[in-house]
């Protein structure tokens, strides 16, 4: 995703050329002195009367999101456009994902998620995975331990029999959970099984590449809790 500053709007604007359409996101809450209430958070089309919108360009105004999260939203919209995904199917899949804990509650596996995760993996080929938690994440260690425990119950092995508390190169700025493999376009089978199992438990687990890893290796990164809105800052 490429971003450039438009001279007509605030520097928060991101212009995203994708196919024949372009989307511009405005994290509008960053303009105000006081963050909006969670119930007021959301995105909507900017009126053409306020800002001129050219052919193939749509302006979207998001209230109550950080600049970082606004960029992530922009990336999701670009992905939907570039892969010609049906928006209704995308929304249906989003409904299957568990939301982040409210306020400052630590991340944790619910009883349902724990059961689903184990049931999705038990009886299938197992694997060995490294689990690394960002030491700057207050709930990272406990959350990583909860996931590791369920994986072990399904017969998986944790590399080194421990959860490492370091920051591998390139992962410091990545929040949330990601699964790191040598090549995201050709991940090992165990990585695909884990991603599917986590998805069944309503836990979003994107896969990213790190060429320094072995082709059959996988690393589960537990980053800091994502900052979804200005209300959490």
Secondary structure by P-SEA (a helix, b strand, c coil): cbbbbbccccccbbbbbcccbbbbbbccccccccccccccccccccccccccccccbbbbbbccccaaaaaaaaaaaaaaaaacccaaaaaaaaaaccccccccccccccaaaaaaaaaaccccbbbbbbbbbcccccaaaaaaaaaaaaaaaaccccccccccccccccccccccbbbbccccccccaaaaaaaaaaaaacbbbbbbbbccccccbbbbbbccccccccccc
